[in-house]
Amino acid sequence: MRHPIVAILGRPNVGKSTLFNRILGQRIAVVDDRPGITKDRHFALAEWNGRNFLLVDTGGFLPDIAVGIEAAVRRQAELALDACAVALFIGDAKTGPTDLDAAIARSLRKRGCPAILVVNKADDPRLPVEAEFHRLGLGDPIAVSAEQGHAFGDLLDRVVALLPPPEFDAREDDTIRVAIVGRPNVGKSSLVNALLSEDRMVVDDRPGTTVDAIDTPYETAEGRFVLVDTAGLRHEQKFEEDAEFYATLRTIRAVERSDVVMVMLEGGPGFVRQDARIIAAAQEASKPVLLAYNKWDLVEDKGDRWDELEEQREDRYPTLTRLPRIAISAKDRIRLGRLPGLWKELHEENTKRISTHVLNEWLKKVQLEKAPPATRVGRPARIYFMTQAAVAPPKFIIFASHPEAVNASYHRFLLNRLRDEFGYAAASVRLEVRKSE
């Protein structure tokens, strides 16, 4: 499913990043009292009342600036507006509407994007600050305090009401969509060309040659696939061109509408922090992940190097040790023939159903191995029943006498044993504990 985009914009220092963090419930964007701290985009998946959306935090929007870094910030904010379903225009209750606010409002009205006027820093809800902002012509404003969390439920209710209906990708057959993602210049387009035995993608040594997501049918003995070659992802603070911001949005969309995500790395440098970010983005979208170490033809002492890569990932990113991985070379076509089979296995793993009877027999066995924790009054919690609620991603529900007693440690134990028993290596498995009636 594709998630609609909600873009936060406004002039510098009105609290956009603070509002972004408040919506997400965590500190992600840099917050600073100095104007213009947020120069690049921040992306995160948010949820309210069962609706998911991609939240985009933009830099200070200066519509009349034509040169310099402020102009780049303005252009990237405009790109966010071009792609968004709803815009949150942030004003400052302490300063009131300014000429710059009026210019931004004019730009929004011209674009016709659904917009909500949010008056931030309204720490005293008794003050009639909304009345001053009516003249901007964007409808009824809503007063909030990003610092204190005032009126955020009302704000998010209005956001969800403006979102378009959920978009589901229609499938006419059993084609498996594979998103090929990774840092710039790891060989994604070269791999697609090697698989198709033709130069269908533009290949260039300069990072960022691919700035759009390209779908290519791929027929194999294992079945039909669609290869989605995407632009190289890099950390937002390193964006140098507007095209890269747009490419990142397209890459995230490509991941959302894929069945399997193959993250390409380099066998020489190995696993780096940005690779972990890319994997996290795929897992947040609940997609099964395959790691492919490319350029294996350039690696010397391949056996020793593979052991080093395994140890490196286990030491620095232990939560990723279960992910399947393979060493390949797009240039020399090393092990490329194994990829379709792996993609098919991961898709089948992500979509398989386990019968309720089998799950409950497993549940009895695993409780004998380790009993559930005790409740607050000292009695052991009782787990009665288990069922599978969904696939892609797999979701399981456990019914217990005291769900609160199933603490994080025991929940992790159950989830790990579930993966071990039923072979969920790459899927983002969900395990929910509910009160038994």
C-alpha positions in Angstrom: 0.0 0.0 0.0 1.2 3.5 -0.9 1.2 6.0 2.0 0.1 9.6 1.3 2.5 12.4 2.1 1.9 15.1 4.6 4.4 18.0 4.3 5.1 20.5 7.1 6.2 23.9 5.9 6.4 27.5 7.0 8.9 30.3 7.4 12.0 29.7 9.5 11.8 29.3 13.3 8.1 28.7 13.7 8.5 25.3 15.2 8.2 22.9 12.3 10.7 20.4 13.5 9.3 20.5 17.0 5.8 19.7 15.6 7.3 17.0 13.4 8.8 15.4 16.6 5.6 15.8 18.5 3.5 14.0 15.9 6.0 11.1 15.8 6.4 11.0 19.6 10.1 11.0 19.4 13.1 13.3 18.7 14.1 12.8 15.1 14.5 16.3 13.6 17.1 18.7 15.0 15.5 21.3 17.2 17.3 24.6 17.8 16.2 28.1 18.6 18.3 29.6 15.9 16.5 30.1 12.6 17.2 27.8 9.6 18.5 24.8 11.5 16.6 22.3 9.3 18.2 22.6 5.9 17.2 19.2 4.5 14.2 16.9 4.5 13.3 14.5 7.2 11.0 11.5 6.5 9.1 9.3 8.8 6.1 7.0 8.8 3.3 8.3 11.1 0.0 6.8 12.1 -3.3 8.2 13.5 -6.6 6.4 14.0 -5.5 3.5 11.8 -4.3 5.7 8.9 -0.6 5.7 8.0 1.0 8.6 6.2 4.6 9.7 5.3 5.4 12.8 7.3 7.9 15.2 5.6 9.6 18.0 7.6 10.9 20.8 5.4 13.3 23.7 5.9 12.2 27.3 6.2 10.1 28.2 3.2 11.2 31.5 1.6 9.2 31.9 -1.6 10.9 34.9 -3.0 14.5 33.8 -2.6 16.2 32.9 -5.9 19.8 32.1 -4.9 21.8 30.5 -2.2 21.0 27.8 0.3 17.7 29.5 1.1 16.7 29.1 -2.5 17.6 25.4 -2.4 15.5 24.9 0.8 12.6 26.7 -1.0 12.9 24.4 -4.0 12.9 21.3 -1.9 9.9 22.5 0.0 8.1 23.0 -3.3 9.0 19.5 -4.3 7.5 18.2 -1.1 4.3 20.2 -1.9 4.2 18.8 -5.4 4.1 15.2 -4.0 2.0 15.8 -0.9 -1.6 15.0 -0.2 -2.0 17.5 2.7 0.2 20.5 3.7 0.6 21.7 7.3 1.4 25.4 7.1 2.8 26.5 10.4 2.4 30.0 11.8 3.7 31.6 15.0 1.2 32.8 17.6 3.7 35.0 19.3 4.6 37.0 16.2 1.3 36.8 14.4 1.0 36.5 10.6 3.8 38.3 8.7 4.2 39.3 5.1 6.3 36.2 4.6 3.4 34.1 5.9 1.1 35.9 3.4 3.5 35.0 0.5 3.6 31.4 1.5 -0.2 31.3 1.8 -0.5 32.8 -1.8 1.8 30.0 -3.0 -0.3 27.4 -1.3 -3.5 28.7 -2.8 -2.0 28.7 -6.3 -1.0 25.1 -6.0 -4.4 24.0 -4.8 -3.0 21.4 -2.3 -5.3 20.8 0.6 -3.7 22.8 3.5 -4.3 23.1 7.2 -3.2 26.4 8.8 -1.6 25.5 12.2 -0.8 28.3 14.6 2.0 27.1 16.8 3.3 28.3 20.1 -0.3 29.0 21.3 0.7 28.0 24.9 -2.3 29.8 26.3 -5.3 28.4 24.5 -7.5 31.3 25.9 -5.8 33.8 23.7 -7.8 34.4 20.4 -4.7 34.0 18.2 -6.6 32.2 15.4 -8.5 35.3 14.4 -5.4 37.1 13.2 -4.6 34.3 10.8 -8.0 34.2 9.0 -6.8 36.9 6.6 -4.3 34.4 5.1 -7.2 32.8 3.2 -6.5 29.2 4.2 -9.7 28.5 6.2 -10.1 28.1 9.9 -6.7 27.9 11.7 -6.1 25.5 14.5 -4.0 26.7 17.5 -1.5 24.2 18.9 1.5 24.0 21.1 4.1 21.7 19.8 6.1 22.0 23.0 3.2 21.1 25.3 1.2 18.9 22.9 -1.9 21.1 23.1 -4.7 20.3 20.6 -2.7 17.6 18.7 -5.5 15.1 18.6 -7.7 17.7 16.9 -5.0 18.5 14.4 -4.4 14.9 13.5 -8.1 14.3 13.1 -8.2 17.1 10.5 -5.2 15.6 8.7 -6.7 12.2 8.5 -10.0 13.6 7.3 -8.2 15.2 4.3 -6.2 12.2 3.3 -7.3 10.4 0.1 -8.6 6.9 0.3 -5.9 4.2 0.8 -4.1 3.2 -2.4 -3.6 -0.5 -3.0 -1.6 -1.8 -5.9 -3.8 -4.0 -8.1 -2.3 -7.3 -9.1 -3.5 -9.1 -12.1 -1.3 -12.2 -11.7 1.3 -13.7 -9.3 4.1 -11.4 -10.3 6.5 -10.6 -7.5 7.8 -7.0 -7.3 11.4 -6.7 -6.2 12.7 -3.2 -5.1 16.5 -3.0 -5.6 17.7 -0.4 -3.2 21.0 0.7 -1.7 23.6 3.5 -1.4 24.6 5.4 -4.5 27.0 3.6 -6.8 26.7 0.1 -5.3 25.8 -1.3 -8.7 22.0 -1.5 -8.7 21.5 -0.5 -12.4 24.4 -2.7 -13.4 22.7 -5.7 -11.7 19.4 -5.0 -13.6 21.3 -4.8 -16.8 23.1 -8.1 -16.1 19.9 -9.9 -15.2 18.2 -8.7 -18.3 21.3 -9.2 -20.5 20.9 -5.8 -21.9 21.8 -2.2 -21.1 18.3 -1.0 -20.2 19.4 1.2 -17.3 21.8 4.2 -17.5 25.0 3.1 -15.8 27.5 5.8 -14.7 30.3 5.8 -12.2 29.0 9.1 -10.7 26.7 8.6 -7.7 23.1 9.4 -8.2 22.8 8.7 -11.9 19.4 7.0 -11.4 17.0 9.6 -10.1 13.7 7.8 -10.7 12.3 4.4 -9.9 12.0 2.2 -13.1 9.9 -0.9 -13.4 11.2 -3.7 -15.6 9.4 -7.1 -16.2 11.7 -10.1 -15.7 10.6 -13.6 -16.7 12.5 -16.6 -15.1 12.0 -20.3 -14.5 11.1 -19.4 -10.9 8.2 -17.1 -12.0 7.5 -13.6 -13.1 9.1 -10.6 -11.4 9.1 -6.9 -11.8 12.5 -5.3 -11.0 12.3 -1.8 -9.5 15.6 -0.1 -9.9 15.7 2.9 -7.6 17.8 6.0 -7.0 20.7 5.7 -4.5 19.6 6.6 -1.0 21.9 8.7 1.1 21.6 10.5 4.4 19.4 13.6 4.1 22.1 15.9 5.4 24.2 15.1 2.3 21.5 16.1 -0.3 23.1 18.5 -2.8 20.5 18.6 -5.5 16.7 18.9 -5.5 16.6 15.8 -7.7 18.0 13.7 -4.9 15.2 14.7 -2.5 12.6 13.7 -5.1 14.5 10.5 -5.8 14.4 9.6 -2.1 10.6 10.0 -2.1 10.3 7.8 -5.1 12.6 5.2 -3.6 10.4 5.1 -0.5 7.3 4.7 -2.7 9.1 1.9 -4.6 9.7 0.1 -1.3 6.1 0.5 -0.2 4.7 -1.1 -3.4 7.2 -4.0 -3.5 6.8 -7.5 -2.3 10.6 -8.1 -1.6 13.4 -5.6 -1.0 16.9 -6.4 -2.0 19.4 -4.1 -0.3 22.7 -4.0 -2.2 25.9 -3.4 -0.4 29.6 -3.6 -1.4 31.7 -6.5 -0.4 34.8 -4.3 0.0 33.7 -1.6 2.4 31.1 -3.9 3.9 28.2 -2.9 6.1 28.0 0.8 7.0 25.5 2.8 9.0 23.6 4.1 5.9 22.9 0.4 4.9 21.3 -0.1 8.3 19.1 3.0 7.7 18.0 1.6 4.4 17.2 -1.7 5.9 15.2 0.0 8.7 13.2 1.9 6.0 12.3 -1.4 4.4 11.4 -3.1 7.7 9.3 -0.1 8.7 7.3 -0.7 5.5 7.0 -4.4 6.6 8.9 -5.8 3.6 11.1 -8.9 3.7 14.8 -8.0 3.1 17.6 -9.8 1.3 21.2 -8.5 1.6 23.3 -8.7 -1.5 27.0 -7.9 -1.3 27.9 -6.8 -4.8 31.3 -6.4 -6.5 32.4 -9.7 -5.0 34.8 -10.1 -8.0 37.0 -7.4 -6.5 37.3 -9.1 -3.1 40.5 -11.0 -2.3 40.5 -13.9 0.2 36.7 -14.3 -0.3 36.2 -16.9 2.5 38.0 -14.7 5.1 36.2 -11.6 3.9 32.8 -13.3 4.2 33.6 -14.3 7.8 34.6 -10.7 8.5 31.4 -9.3 7.1 29.3 -11.7 9.2 31.2 -10.8 12.3 31.0 -7.1 11.6 27.2 -7.2 11.2 26.7 -9.4 14.3 28.8 -7.1 16.4 27.4 -3.7 15.2 23.8 -4.7 14.2 22.8 -7.9 16.1 19.1 -7.4 15.2 20.0 -7.9 11.5 21.8 -11.2 11.9 18.8 -13.3 10.8 18.5 -11.6 7.4 19.4 -13.8 4.4 22.5 -12.6 2.5 24.4 -13.5 -0.7 27.6 -12.4 -2.3 27.2 -11.5 -6.0 29.0 -9.7 -8.8 26.8 -7.9 -11.4 29.9 -7.4 -13.6 31.0 -11.1 -13.7 27.4 -12.5 -13.1 28.5 -14.4 -10.0 25.5 -16.1 -8.3 22.9 -14.0 -10.2 21.0 -17.1 -11.1 20.2 -17.8 -7.4 18.5 -14.4 -6.9 15.0 -15.3 -8.4 14.8 -18.4 -6.2 15.6 -16.3 -3.1 13.1 -13.6 -3.9 10.4 -16.2 -4.4 11.3 -17.9 -1.0 11.1 -14.6 0.8 7.8 -13.7 -0.8 6.3 -17.1 0.1 7.6 -16.7 3.6 6.0 -13.3 3.9 2.6 -14.6 2.6 2.3 -18.1 4.1 -0.4 -19.0 6.6 0.0 -21.3 9.6 -3.1 -23.2 10.8 -4.5 -22.3 14.2 -4.0 -25.9 15.4 -0.3 -25.9 14.5 0.2 -22.6 16.2 -1.5 -23.7 19.4 0.5 -26.9 19.6 3.6 -24.8 19.2 2.3 -22.4 21.9 2.0 -25.3 24.4 5.5 -26.5 23.7 7.1 -23.1 24.0 5.4 -22.4 27.3 6.9 -25.6 28.7 10.3 -24.4 27.7 9.8 -21.0 29.4 6.7 -20.2 31.5 5.1 -16.8 31.1 6.0 -14.1 33.7 3.9 -13.7 36.9 1.3 -11.0 37.3 1.6 -8.2 39.8 -0.1 -10.3 42.5 2.4 -13.1 42.0 0.2 -15.5 39.9 1.6 -16.7 36.6 0.0 -15.2 33.6 -2.0 -17.7 31.5 -1.7 -17.8 27.7 -4.7 -19.5 26.2 -4.9 -19.2 22.5 -3.0 -18.1 19.3 -4.1 -17.4 15.8 -2.7 -15.8 12.6 -4.5 -12.6 11.7 -2.8 -11.5 8.5 0.0 -12.0 6.0 2.4 -9.7 4.2 3.5 -8.9 6.9 2.7 -12.0 9.0 0.7 -10.9 12.1 -0.2 -13.2 15.0 -2.4 -12.6 18.0 -2.0 -14.3 21.4 -4.9 -14.2 24.0 -3.7 -14.1 27.6 -5.3 -13.7 31.1 -3.1 -10.7 31.8 -1.5 -9.2 28.7 0.4 -6.6 30.7 2.4 -9.5 32.4 3.8 -10.5 29.0 6.7 -8.1 29.3 9.2 -7.1 26.6 11.6 -9.9 27.4 9.0 -12.6 27.1 7.5 -11.0 24.0 10.9 -11.1 22.4 11.3 -14.7 23.5 8.1 -15.7 21.9 8.9 -13.8 18.7 12.3 -15.4 18.4 10.9 -18.9 18.9 8.2 -18.2 16.4 10.8 -17.2 13.8 12.9 -20.3 14.6 10.0 -22.7 14.3 8.3 -21.4 11.2 11.3 -20.0 9.3 10.6 -16.3 9.3 14.1 -15.0 8.6 13.4 -11.9 6.6 9.8 -11.1 7.2 8.7 -8.3 9.6 6.6 -10.5 11.9 4.1 -8.8 14.2 3.0 -10.4 17.5 0.2 -8.9 19.5 -1.0 -9.9 22.9 -4.7 -9.3 23.8 -6.9 -9.8 26.8 -8.7 -13.1 26.7 -12.4 -12.8 27.2 
